[in-house]
């Protein structure tokens, strides 16, 4: 009989696994954007816009999976833009 891989606490449902994977990718995308802005300012502006868009999309997916507010909703709340 094959021995199960990993810690038993990690043997949870597929939704939690997806949430964890998206969270990891989101954090990596944010770090990549920071590195690009800090150390690679010579990149074409379109490349930076696409990289920022990718990170924002991962944030939106993560917010949907976790029930947290979308990044733009949180920003609107912080800036007071949601008070009309």
Order of alpha helices (4+ residues) and beta strands (2+ residues): alpha-alpha-alpha
